[in-house]
Amino acid sequence: MQPHPQYRGMPQRSPHAAVAQSNQRRGIDNVSFVLTGIGCLGPMVGVHPIPSQMQAQQQAQSRASDRAKIRSQKPTDRNIPEGVEDCIIGDGVQRYRDLREIERRLDSTMMRKRLDLQDSVNRNVKRYRTLRVWISNTVEDQPWQADSLDVDTFDFSTNLDSSFRVKIEGKLLDEPAEDLDSDDSDSEDEAADPDAMDEDGKEKKKKTVIPPKEYKLSHFFKAMTVDFDRKGRDGTDQSVEWKKPALPANAKDLPNAADFDQLEFKRGGDENMNITINLTRDETPERFKLSPVLSQILDTIEATRSEVIMGIWEYVKANGLQEDDDKRSFTCDDALRTLIGGREKGYIPYLTEHILAHMTTLPPVKLQYTIRTDKAFHEDPRPTIYDIQVQVDDPLRAALISYLGNDSYTQNLIEIGRLNEHAAVLVQKISNSKSKHAFYDALSKNPTSFIAKWLSSQKRDLEVISGRATRGGGEDASGDEWRRGGKDGIWGSTNVKESVDLIVGQKARM
């Protein structure tokens, strides 16, 4: 059997070979062509990589290509195709789609909650708690403590060095721990039947309790000073000063000088004395005391820089002072005019410069205490107690960081990804089975018409593969050239083999 004339003049070579031969005629080898086509914007001029570099680049490119092929071969669609429910018995398809709908709603809810949590955490939300401070003192070697004092002599000196020791102790008052996982229905069921056994022997779901962060007295203050209302007996200054040392940015454990619950100091003296304890706050971001003008606008006397800017912006919008043409500009009322120096117009980006003069550092917390050295007081000593409102981090931040860094969370994500991949493979197999079912079903209903249409479609595909497709091709699939096989036929040509390998190669390797 002779080949058809229309195939006698066809070149029997791959289009890739033609490209490589054209490059060789222009003096470009295959390696340089690959490097310039992928890694550069133009041909490599004056650059001659050594063989080891070229080999390393080729290996890296090959590994990247292999990883891309593996990713492209993995199915991702987990939706069962339409029409599968007509080919099976039962309601399995509908139940699967209901599960998929529940999964979408659950994913949407989890993503919304996650974004809300991240937004709350990124706002650096602070909470206020009560720090209780106890101030007390003990005495040593006081005159009334001497047992060898002779009351019949005129010299009452004991030759002892009287002293006192002051202790400043602070602790946060306890508050109830917060539950991350509170389910009212579960608690109601347990209350209704506390002795009921779980279904199938499953353990009850344990609630996740946020462990409270341990705060100490030194965490809230960066400096402490003690001022005495009088000097010592020898005329020396008895003031006490503590400053928090500079801490590294990523320090995990604080040094002892910055991590304590109580501070003690000892001084000499045998008389009652008044002292003032000054506590300088350590807050991030720092809060400032506002001027009367700024306090009137924001309705608060303390705020951070960002809170001041946002408060002024909200004030402008609430009073309709924003300009229509430029939303960052606003018209000043009497309060704003005083704030920005008498101007009639204000500009939001320049607010930082105007508010600096109206913000001052917060004064230290002053605690008054009287050091008692008399015998009557120490027969029944009682400490002086102060309650101070301090800022603490939102426990949600620590809980979120702990949860995201948990090994079980990572393992759950890996397991979910593996199950998703397995579900996508199963759906792909179902889709292939549906295609086979549709093929054989159409063949069984009208074999003659189906085979004619199928042969016409295959002939059209062959014309496209061989590069001889025309408008409206594939109508006549009854010619001998179409059905000729063997190495001399069109199906055995190198061009068609390479084209078919490029089209279905990935599926053949799966």
C-alpha positions, 0 to 999 in steps of 0.5 A: 500500500502506497502512502497518500501523496499529501503526506509524501512531502511532510518533514519528519522531524520535531519542531524542537529540532528545527529550533535547535538547528536554527540556533546552532546556525546562529552560533548559540548553543542549547545551554546558552539558549536556555539560560538567556531565554529563562534567566535574562532579558537578552543574549549573554554577551561577554559572560562565559560561565564555567562548566561547574556553574552551568551544570549547577544551573541546569540541575537547579532548573531541572529540579524546579521543572520537576517540582512544577510538573509534580504540582501540575499533575496533582488534581485540585478540583473537589467538586463532583461533575454534573450528571453523576447522580443520574448514573449511581444508586442512592443519594451519595452525590447530594450528601457529598455536595451538602458536606461541601456546602457545610465546608465552605460555610465553615471555611468562610466563618473561620477565615472571618474569625481569623481576620477579626482576631488578627485585626484585634491583635494588630491594634495592640489592644490593652486591658486594665488590671489592678496592681496592688502595692503593699508598703511596710517596714521593719526596724532593727537595733532600735532603742526600745529593742535593747534589753541591756538598757539601764534605766537608772543612768543618765546615759541612754545610749545603747551604742547600737546603729538603729536602722529600718528596712522598707519593703515595696511589694506588688502583685496583680489581683487575680481575675477569672481565666477566659475560655477560648472554647465555650459551648453553652449547649455542651454545658447545658447537656452536662448540667441536665445529665452529668452521668451520661456516657459519651457516644461510642466511648468518645472522650468529652471535648476539653475546653481550652483555657488561656493560661494567664501571663505572669506579670511582676512589679518590675514589668510595669515600671522603668524607674523607681525612686524614693525621696525622704523628707529629711536627711540622715543623721550624718547629713547624707542624702538617703534617696533610693533609685532603681532603673530598669536595665536595657533589654535585648529585643529578642530576650526570652528570659529577663535578668533578675534586675528587671524581673522581681515582685518586691524591692527592699532597701535599708537605711539608718534611723530611729525616728519616724520619717515620711517618704515618697515613692515615685513609680515611672510607668513603662508602657508600649506605646507610651501614653501622654498627658494631654493639654486642656485644649486637646482633652476637650476635643478627645474627652480624655486626659491621657492617650497615645499618639495614634489615639490622639490622631484617630480621635481628632479624625473622628472629631472632624468627621462627627462634626462635618468639618471634612472638606469635600474636595480633599478628604484630608483637609478640614475646616477648624472650629474654635477648639481645632483653631486653638489646637493648630495655632489659629489657622482656619484650615487643617491638614491631617498629615500635619497633625503630628506636628501640631499635637506635640506641644499639647502632649507631655510625659505622664508624671510618675505615680506617687505613693506616700508612706511613713516609716514607723520606728516606734514600739507601739506601731510594731506591736501590731504592724499593718502595711499601707496598701495602694491600688494602681491601674496598669495596662496589660496585653490582651491575653488573646495575643498570647493565646493566638501565638501559642495556638499558631506555634503549636505542633498539633496545629501544624500537623492538623494543617498537613493532615487536612491538605493530605485529605484534600489531595485524596478527595481531589484524586477520588473526584478525578476518578469519578469524572473519568468513570462518568466519561467512560459511562457516557461514551459506552451509553452513547455507543449502545444507543446508536452505534453507527451514528456514534462511531461515525461522529467519533471517527470524524472527531479523531480525524479532526484531532489528527489534522490539528496534530499534524499541522494540516487542519483547515476550516470545517475539517474532519467531515470525511473519515472514510479515506484509506489514508485515515485508517492506514497504520504501521510505521509508514502511516501518519500515526507512525510519523515522528512529528505526530508522535512528538506532538501526541507526547507533548499533549498527553505526556503528563497524563501518561505519566500519572 
